[in-house]
């Protein structure tokens, strides 16, 4: 058969017959090689899975440490405020306000700014209604009062705001 001729069915049958005629020892060797290859691949996959799990755990721990580190100045300032609590109550109040601003800045830097929901349309996806109120000047279906502020943007809410929703006057 030349290089340009397609193999005939007879020629293909002869090749298959030649493969079937392999020695039993050759087949056992091939099976052993395949089993060995399969075991090695399974072991590599298991090692890869374990390595990925270690990498995820390490990354999680590093992120937790970074977040905790960002809160340390807040704790330091709270301790300073408590040290001066007995000397001048007014300065302590100012210090606590400064620490609150610092804590809000830490949350904002982490991607979860404090939400300003007063007057916004009530949205059950980002608000938790705790009460309703009606009155003059209130637009029905809007947030009349924030009881507990929410944190984070609409698509990555850390905590919804607990709000009082305006209703129609009777």
Secondary structure by P-SEA (a helix, b strand, c coil): ccccccccaaaaaaaaaaaaaccaaaaaaaaaaaaaaaaaaaaaaaaaaaaaaaaaaaaaaaaaaaaaaaaaaaaaaaaaaaaaccccaaaaaaaaaaaaaaaaaaaaaaccccccccccccccccbbbcbbbbbcccccccccccccccccccccccbbbbbbbbcccc
